[in-house]
C-alpha cells in the first residue's frame, strides 16, 4: 500500500531510529538520498535501506521484518 511520502525531517528521524535501534547506520550520502527522494512505499524503502547497507533482505528475514515494522510506522502514520 502506498501512502503520502513522509517529509525529509520524518525520514531523517526514521533513519536515526534505524541506526540507534537496529544498527542500520547509513552514510551521510545515502541518508541524504533517502531524505530527498524516498521510495514511495514501505517495502521499497525497506529494500533501499538494506541495499544501502549492502545486504540482501531475503537472507535476513527477522531483521528485515524489524526494519519493515519501523519503516511502516513512519509511512502509515501519514495515512
C-alpha positions as a Markdown table, in Angstrom:
| # | Residue | x | y | z |
|---|---|---|---|---|
| 1 | Unk | 0.0 | 0.0 | 0.0 |
| 2 | Unk | 1.3 | 3.5 | -0.9 |
| 3 | Unk | 0.9 | 6.4 | 1.5 |
| 4 | Unk | 1.9 | 10.1 | 1.1 |
| 5 | Unk | 5.7 | 10.4 | 1.4 |
| 6 | Unk | 7.0 | 11.4 | 4.8 |
| 7 | Unk | 8.8 | 14.8 | 4.9 |
| 8 | Unk | 12.6 | 14.9 | 4.8 |
| 9 | Unk | 12.6 | 15.6 | 8.5 |
| 10 | Unk | 10.4 | 12.5 | 9.2 |
| 11 | Unk | 12.7 | 10.4 | 7.1 |
| 12 | Unk | 15.8 | 11.7 | 9.0 |
| 13 | Unk | 14.1 | 10.7 | 12.3 |
| 14 | Unk | 13.3 | 7.3 | 10.8 |
| 15 | Unk | 16.9 | 6.8 | 9.7 |
| 16 | Unk | 18.2 | 7.8 | 13.2 |
| 17 | Unk | 15.9 | 5.3 | 14.8 |
| 18 | Unk | 17.0 | 2.5 | 12.4 |
| 19 | Unk | 20.6 | 3.3 | 13.3 |
| 20 | Unk | 20.1 | 3.5 | 17.1 |
| 21 | Unk | 17.8 | 0.5 | 17.5 |
| 22 | Unk | 18.7 | -1.8 | 14.6 |
| 23 | Unk | 22.2 | -0.9 | 13.6 |
| 24 | Unk | 21.4 | 0.4 | 10.1 |
| 25 | Unk | 23.7 | 3.5 | 10.2 |
| 26 | Unk | 23.7 | 4.7 | 6.6 |
| 27 | Unk | 26.3 | 7.0 | 5.2 |
| 28 | Unk | 25.5 | 10.7 | 5.1 |
| 29 | Unk | 25.2 | 10.4 | 1.3 |
| 30 | Unk | 22.7 | 7.5 | 1.5 |
| 31 | Unk | 20.8 | 9.4 | 4.2 |
| 32 | Unk | 20.5 | 12.5 | 2.0 |
| 33 | Unk | 19.4 | 10.5 | -1.0 |
| 34 | Unk | 16.6 | 8.8 | 1.0 |
| 35 | Unk | 15.5 | 12.1 | 2.6 |
| 36 | Unk | 15.3 | 13.9 | -0.7 |
| 37 | Unk | 13.8 | 11.1 | -2.9 |
| 38 | Unk | 12.4 | 8.4 | -0.6 |
| 39 | Unk | 10.9 | 5.3 | -2.1 |
| 40 | Unk | 7.1 | 5.5 | -2.3 |
| 41 | Unk | 6.1 | 2.6 | -0.1 |
| 42 | Unk | 7.2 | 0.6 | 3.0 |
| 43 | Unk | 8.6 | -2.4 | 1.1 |
| 44 | Unk | 10.6 | -0.3 | -1.3 |
| 45 | Unk | 12.0 | 1.9 | 1.5 |
| 46 | Unk | 13.0 | -1.2 | 3.5 |
| 47 | Unk | 14.7 | -2.7 | 0.4 |
| 48 | Unk | 16.5 | 0.6 | -0.1 |
| 49 | Unk | 17.8 | 0.6 | 3.4 |
| 50 | Unk | 19.1 | -2.9 | 3.0 |
| 51 | Unk | 20.7 | -2.0 | -0.3 |
| 52 | Unk | 22.4 | 1.0 | 1.2 |
| 53 | Unk | 23.9 | -1.4 | 3.7 |
| 54 | Unk | 24.9 | -3.9 | 1.1 |
| 55 | Unk | 22.6 | -6.6 | 2.5 |
| 56 | Unk | 20.1 | -8.9 | 0.9 |
| 57 | Unk | 16.9 | -8.7 | 2.9 |
| 58 | Unk | 15.9 | -12.2 | 1.8 |
| 59 | Unk | 18.9 | -13.5 | 3.7 |
| 60 | Unk | 18.0 | -11.7 | 6.9 |
| 61 | Unk | 14.2 | -12.3 | 7.4 |
| 62 | Unk | 14.0 | -11.4 | 11.1 |
| 63 | Unk | 15.9 | -8.2 | 10.7 |
| 64 | Unk | 14.0 | -7.4 | 7.5 |
| 65 | Unk | 10.8 | -7.7 | 9.4 |
| 66 | Unk | 12.1 | -5.4 | 12.2 |
| 67 | Unk | 13.2 | -2.8 | 9.7 |
| 68 | Unk | 9.9 | -3.0 | 7.8 |
| 69 | Unk | 7.9 | -2.6 | 11.0 |
| 70 | Unk | 9.9 | 0.5 | 11.9 |
| 71 | Unk | 9.5 | 2.0 | 8.4 |
| 72 | Unk | 5.8 | 1.1 | 8.3 |
| 73 | Unk | 5.2 | 3.1 | 11.5 |
| 74 | Unk | 6.5 | 6.2 | 9.7 |
| 75 | Unk | 4.8 | 5.6 | 6.4 |
| 76 | Unk | 1.5 | 4.5 | 7.8 |
| 77 | Unk | 1.3 | 7.4 | 10.2 |
| 78 | Unk | 0.9 | 9.5 | 7.1 |
| 79 | Unk | -2.4 | 7.9 | 6.0 |
